[in-house]
Amino acid sequence: MPPATPKPIVLLIHGMGTHHQEENAQEGLTSTQKEVCDGVNETAAHFGFEDYKFQDKVELHEFNYSKSLEEILLRDAANAQALIDHITLLQGRGLVQDIAAKLVEEFSEADSGKFFYTHWMDVIYYGLMFWGEMIRNELAAKINELYIQANRTGQTVNVIAHSLGTAVLHDTLVKLYRKDADIRAKAPELDVDIFKFDAVIQIANVSRLVNILNGIGDPHTSVVNSGPHKCSKRFFNFFNEFDPFTWFKRWDAPIDTGYSGRITTVRNINTHDLTEYAAAPTVCYAIMRNIVGESISDATYRLGEQAHYDDERNLKKPLETIETEFNKVRNSQDTDDRGLALIRLFRAVQDAMETAKRLREEF
């Protein structure tokens, strides 16, 4: 009897906010792992896979940078009771003065509660401060560790990144991958033609938006894609048309092997939600087919897609109506001004949430 095929390695990289790494006692999953598995397992049932457990099909790993950021945020928050004081404090820690001034003006009447400290500040700390390099070095070490394991076990290595995690992944790989890399280098390096991910899945890809802040590589032409001299055998990019985080500097480069998927359903007023993304049929299919290797026919996929659309949580208004309402608050005009980009994103997220909430109440 031939030996069993080893489970594929899947590295998850979360988005903004606090993500608890402690495992759920009943399911043995971290919060990020549970979000992905809940979404995939739900839609797998629509594809005819009853009682599907994605967590049992793969070997899950997670890169959790929120713990490091949260410790820094809490330490700084103790010295700044309001968001404005916090931004002002950061001017002495490397935050450019003109950016700080624009943020202070925009946030002067905003709630300075936990959401800002754990979401907007994540973007500022990662994209504009020196802590971003610390996070990239930690992720590079994690990826290096997984490739060492895979070389020993024969496993494939795959990555699923969401939101700010897509930028962390992009920036790290731009620095990690080299042609004719020196494996003896003090900082980890990988040869782009030897070490390739089996699949990279970018969800709500903000790498181009964050690139305005730190200028690391060009996400449209960098190594983070599939094809010759790229980091992955297959590459997938997904966005929800009504997710405001994907309205600015949207990633839309050609893909050699893989595809981009556009989602237009609204089941949750938070269209940036990771579980909702993972449950979207196009995302779930990419994960099940290209990481696990499940067989899903076109007819089965269409049935699953219809079941997802028919879900009672989904807004049943015509797509044109939903687009019209969101377009009233969409300000997707691109800018290379770092402070203005953050402000436009802040406003868009607030407005999009209110629009989705209003449409649901009307329905």
Secondary structure, 3 states (H helix, E strand, C coil): CCCCCCCCEEEEECCCCCCCCCCCCCCCCCHHHHHHHHHHHHHHHHCCCCCCCHHHHCEEEEECCHHHHHHHHHHHHCCCCCHHHHHHHHHHHCCCHHHHHHHHHHHCCCCCCHHHHHHHHHHHHHHHCCHHHHHHHHHHHHHHHHHHHHHHHCCCEEEEEECHHHHHHHHHHHHHEECCCCCCCCCCCEECCCCCECEEEEECCCHHHHHHHHCCCCCCCCCCCECCCCCECCEEEEEECCCHHHCCCCCCCCCCCEEEEEECCCCCCCCCCHHHHHHCHHHHHHHHHHHHCCCCCHHHHHHHHHHHHHCCCCCCCCHHHHHHHHHCCCCCCCCCCHHHHHHHHHHHHHHHHHHHHHHHHHC
